[in-house]
Amino acid sequence: MAWFKKKAPPPLTTVQESVFGGVHGSRSVRHGLSRRWSIAGALIGLIGAFILFAPASWLARALASATSEHLLVVDTRGSIWDGSGILVLTGGPGSRDAAALPGRLRWRMSLKGLGLQLAARQDCCINGDLLIGIKPGFGQLQLSVDNRADWLARLPAGLLSGLGTPWNTLQLGGSLRLSARELRLHWVQGRWLQFGELHLDLLNLSSRVSTVAPLGSYRLSLNADAGNPGVSTLRLSTLEGALQLSGVGTLSSGGKGRFTGEAGAAPGREEALNNLLNIIGRRQGARSVLTIG
């Protein structure tokens, strides 16, 4: 009855082993790839959520760093995409001088083309929405003022007291009007390059140290120097008034500035302005010399 014995199945051939081994290996590879894609998707989602809900304080820190802590946003609320805060002008690191704008600065940031656009509004001082274009790139960043209005903001001149000496002594009255023309700032290779113009008009100024009111109106202009990239030209001129101001200087891409100017009195106003001229500069006869940097 030996012929009734069940024969054992023949051993797998080399081809069969390859087929079955390939099936199991393919499943293992697909499982590994699926797991990697799941992890990558989760990380992308976390990063997206992290950026989407980034706090407003991040934007405040970036502004403080870019202005050497002369311009701060405090008491921030919301996110970098939709937030608010109080704008403060200060004398820089270690200074006790500070002046805040009334009300809250509010902003929204949205996608525009290949970049972003920041829309900022403050009822007291900004003309509608201040539109700032932001275009990041590889190792570079471009900022642009996208407004086409005649002026961007109008601020109380007393805000300058936040910068410290000599502004806190002068205690200016009047207003500041900010305007720009095709202004762009381009950060590349660790330095800022300016294109276009920025103007600050100081209108109907007065001071607690002078009985003459108003002292006059003046314009401070910052223009790109086409022949010297990375350096902007600073000019001060008198629009009208008893106090005559003029000067010229430069501002480098690293934020270092140099300025030389002079102040004098219009004919017949020398005696009335004598005390003020002693305070704002170094006297040289009837004029005062102003030197910064």
C-alpha positions as CSV (number, residue, x, y, z in Angstrom):
1,M,0.0,0.0,0.0
2,A,3.0,2.3,-0.3
3,W,1.6,3.7,-3.5
4,F,-1.1,5.5,-1.4
5,K,1.4,7.7,0.4
6,K,1.0,11.5,-0.4
7,K,4.0,12.9,-2.1
8,A,5.5,16.1,-0.8
9,P,5.2,19.1,-3.2
10,P,8.3,19.8,-5.2
11,P,10.6,22.5,-4.0
12,L,10.2,26.0,-5.4
13,T,12.3,26.7,-8.4
14,T,14.5,29.7,-8.7
15,V,12.0,31.4,-11.0
16,Q,9.1,30.8,-8.5
17,E,11.2,32.2,-5.6
18,S,11.9,35.3,-7.7
19,V,8.2,35.8,-8.5
20,F,6.9,35.5,-4.9
21,G,9.9,37.4,-3.5
22,G,9.2,40.2,-6.0
23,V,5.5,40.4,-5.0
24,H,6.4,40.8,-1.3
25,G,9.2,43.3,-2.1
26,S,6.9,45.4,-4.3
27,R,4.3,45.6,-1.5
28,S,7.1,46.6,1.0
29,V,8.3,49.4,-1.3
30,R,4.8,50.7,-1.9
31,H,4.2,50.7,1.9
32,G,7.4,52.6,2.5
33,L,6.6,55.2,-0.2
34,S,3.1,55.6,1.2
35,R,4.4,56.2,4.6
36,R,6.9,58.8,3.4
37,W,4.3,60.7,1.5
38,S,2.0,60.6,4.6
39,I,4.8,62.1,6.8
40,A,5.7,64.7,4.1
41,G,2.0,65.7,3.8
42,A,1.7,66.1,7.6
43,L,4.8,68.2,7.7
44,I,3.6,70.5,4.9
45,G,0.2,70.8,6.7
46,L,1.9,71.8,9.9
47,I,4.2,74.3,8.2
48,G,1.2,75.8,6.4
49,A,-0.8,76.1,9.6
50,F,2.2,77.5,11.3
51,I,2.5,80.3,8.7
52,L,-1.2,80.8,8.5
53,F,-1.5,81.4,12.2
54,A,1.8,83.2,12.7
55,P,1.3,85.8,15.4
56,A,1.3,89.6,14.7
57,S,4.3,89.9,17.0
58,W,6.5,88.4,14.2
59,L,5.7,91.4,11.9
60,A,6.4,93.7,14.8
61,R,9.8,92.2,15.4
62,A,10.7,92.4,11.7
63,L,9.8,96.1,11.7
64,A,11.8,96.8,14.8
65,S,14.9,95.0,13.4
66,A,14.6,96.9,10.0
67,T,14.4,100.3,11.8
68,S,17.0,99.7,14.5
69,E,14.1,99.9,17.0
70,H,13.2,103.4,16.1
71,L,9.8,102.3,14.9
72,L,7.9,99.8,17.0
73,V,4.5,98.1,17.0
74,V,3.4,97.2,20.5
75,D,0.3,95.6,22.1
76,T,0.0,93.4,18.9
77,R,-3.2,91.4,18.3
78,G,-4.1,88.9,15.7
79,S,-1.8,87.4,13.1
80,I,0.7,88.6,10.5
81,W,-2.2,88.2,7.9
82,D,-4.8,90.1,9.8
83,G,-3.7,92.1,12.9
84,S,-3.3,95.3,14.7
85,G,-1.0,97.2,17.1
86,I,0.0,100.6,18.4
87,L,2.7,102.4,16.4
88,V,5.5,103.9,18.5
89,L,8.4,106.1,17.6
90,T,11.5,105.8,19.9
91,G,15.0,106.9,20.3
92,G,16.4,103.4,19.7
93,P,17.8,100.7,22.0
94,G,18.1,101.9,25.6
95,S,16.3,105.1,25.0
96,R,13.5,106.2,27.4
97,D,12.0,108.6,24.9
98,A,8.9,107.3,23.0
99,A,5.8,108.7,21.4
100,A,2.8,106.7,20.2
101,L,0.2,107.5,17.5
102,P,-3.4,107.7,18.7
103,G,-5.6,104.7,17.9
104,R,-4.5,101.3,16.5
105,L,-2.7,100.5,13.3
106,R,-4.6,97.7,11.5
107,W,-3.3,95.6,8.6
108,R,-4.2,92.8,6.2
109,M,-1.8,90.8,4.1
110,S,-2.9,88.9,1.0
111,L,-1.5,87.2,-2.0
112,K,-0.9,89.4,-5.1
113,G,0.7,87.9,-8.3
114,L,4.0,86.2,-7.3
115,G,4.2,88.1,-4.0
116,L,2.2,89.6,-1.2
117,Q,0.5,92.9,-0.5
118,L,0.2,94.5,2.9
119,A,-2.7,97.0,3.4
120,A,-2.3,99.2,6.5
121,R,-4.8,101.6,7.9
122,Q,-4.9,104.1,10.8
123,D,-7.8,106.5,11.0
124,C,-5.8,109.3,12.5
125,C,-3.0,109.5,10.0
126,I,-3.0,107.3,6.9
127,N,-4.6,108.4,3.7
128,G,-6.9,105.4,3.1
129,D,-4.9,102.2,2.9
130,L,-1.1,102.2,2.7
131,L,-0.3,99.5,0.2
132,I,3.1,97.8,0.5
133,G,4.1,95.2,-2.1
134,I,6.3,92.4,-0.9
135,K,8.2,90.2,-3.4
136,P,10.5,87.6,-1.9
137,G,13.2,85.8,-3.9
138,F,16.3,83.7,-3.6
139,G,18.5,85.7,-1.2
140,Q,16.6,88.9,-1.9
141,L,13.5,90.8,-1.0
142,Q,11.7,93.7,-2.7
143,L,9.4,96.2,-1.0
144,S,7.3,98.8,-3.0
145,V,4.9,101.5,-2.2
146,D,1.9,100.8,-4.5
147,N,-0.2,103.9,-3.7
148,R,-0.7,106.5,-6.3
149,A,-2.1,109.2,-4.0
150,D,-0.5,112.6,-3.5
151,W,0.4,111.8,0.1
152,L,0.5,108.7,2.2
153,A,0.2,109.9,5.8
154,R,-0.1,113.0,7.8
155,L,1.3,112.9,11.4
156,P,1.5,115.3,14.3
157,A,5.0,116.9,14.4
158,G,5.0,116.3,18.2
159,L,5.6,112.6,17.4
160,L,9.3,113.5,16.7
161,S,9.9,114.0,20.4
162,G,9.9,110.2,20.7
163,L,13.3,110.2,18.9
164,G,15.0,111.9,21.8
165,T,17.5,114.8,21.6
166,P,17.0,117.5,20.2
167,W,13.4,116.8,19.3
168,N,12.3,116.3,22.9
169,T,13.7,119.7,23.8
170,L,12.2,121.5,20.8
171,Q,8.7,120.1,21.4
172,L,7.5,120.8,17.9
173,G,4.0,121.7,16.8
174,G,2.6,121.5,13.3
175,S,2.3,118.4,11.1
176,L,4.3,116.0,9.0
177,R,3.2,114.9,5.6
178,L,4.7,111.8,4.0
179,S,4.7,111.1,0.2
180,A,6.5,108.8,-2.2
181,R,7.0,108.5,-5.9
182,E,7.8,105.1,-7.4
183,L,9.5,104.1,-4.2
184,R,11.0,100.6,-4.0
185,L,13.5,99.1,-1.6
186,H,15.5,96.1,-2.7
187,W,17.4,93.9,-0.2
188,V,20.1,91.9,-1.9
189,Q,23.5,90.6,-0.7
190,G,22.9,91.9,2.8
191,R,22.2,95.5,1.9
192,W,19.2,97.8,1.0
193,L,19.1,99.6,-2.4
194,Q,16.6,102.4,-2.9
195,F,14.8,103.3,-6.1
196,G,12.4,106.3,-6.5
197,E,11.8,109.1,-4.0
198,L,10.5,109.6,-0.5
199,H,9.5,113.1,0.8
200,L,8.7,114.3,4.3
201,D,7.1,117.8,4.5
202,L,7.3,119.5,7.9
203,L,4.4,122.0,7.7
204,N,3.7,125.1,9.8
205,L,6.2,124.1,12.5
206,S,6.3,125.8,15.9
207,S,8.5,125.2,19.0
208,R,8.1,125.8,22.7
209,V,11.5,127.4,22.8
210,S,10.6,130.1,20.3
211,T,8.0,132.9,20.4
212,V,7.9,132.9,16.6
213,A,4.9,130.8,15.3
214,P,4.8,129.3,12.9
215,L,8.5,129.0,12.2
216,G,8.0,127.8,8.6
217,S,7.5,124.8,6.4
218,Y,10.3,122.5,5.1
219,R,10.9,119.5,2.9
220,L,13.2,116.5,3.7
221,S,13.8,114.4,0.5
222,L,15.5,111.0,0.2
223,N,16.4,110.1,-3.4
224,A,18.2,107.2,-4.9
225,D,21.7,108.0,-6.2
226,A,21.8,106.4,-9.6
227,G,25.6,106.8,-9.8
228,N,26.2,105.2,-6.4
229,P,24.0,102.1,-5.8
230,G,23.4,101.5,-2.1
231,V,23.6,105.2,-1.2
232,S,20.7,107.6,-1.0
233,T,20.9,111.4,-1.1
234,L,19.3,113.4,1.7
235,R,18.3,117.0,1.2
236,L,16.7,119.6,3.5
237,S,15.1,122.8,2.0
238,T,12.9,125.6,3.2
239,L,9.5,126.0,1.6
240,E,8.7,129.2,3.5
241,G,9.1,130.8,6.9
242,A,11.1,132.9,9.3
243,L,13.6,130.1,10.1
244,Q,15.7,129.2,7.1
245,L,17.0,125.6,6.9
246,S,19.1,123.9,4.3
247,G,21.4,120.9,4.2
248,V,22.6,117.8,2.3
249,G,23.7,114.3,3.4
250,T,23.8,110.6,2.5
251,L,22.2,107.4,3.9
252,S,24.0,104.2,3.2
253,S,22.5,100.7,2.7
254,G,23.6,99.7,6.2
255,G,21.5,102.5,7.7
256,K,24.4,104.8,8.5
257,G,23.8,108.5,7.7
258,R,25.8,111.7,7.4
259,F,24.2,115.1,7.2
260,T,25.5,118.7,7.2
261,G,23.2,121.7,7.2
262,E,22.7,125.2,8.5
263,A,20.0,127.3,10.1
264,G,19.5,131.0,9.9
265,A,16.9,133.7,10.3
266,A,15.0,135.5,7.6
267,P,15.8,139.3,7.4
268,G,14.3,141.1,10.4
269,R,13.8,137.9,12.5
270,E,17.3,137.5,13.8
271,E,16.6,138.6,17.4
272,A,13.4,136.6,17.7
273,L,15.1,133.4,16.6
274,N,18.4,133.9,18.5
275,N,17.6,131.5,21.3
276,L,16.4,128.8,18.9
277,L,19.5,129.0,16.8
278,N,21.6,128.5,19.9
279,I,19.8,125.3,20.7
280,I,19.6,123.5,17.3
281,G,23.2,123.8,16.2
282,R,26.7,125.2,16.7
283,R,26.7,128.9,16.2
284,Q,28.9,130.5,13.6
285,G,28.1,134.1,13.5
286,A,24.5,134.6,12.6
287,R,24.0,131.0,11.6
288,S,23.9,127.6,13.2
289,V,25.7,124.6,11.8
290,L,23.9,121.2,12.0
291,T,26.1,118.0,11.8
292,I,24.9,114.4,12.1
293,G,27.2,111.4,11.6
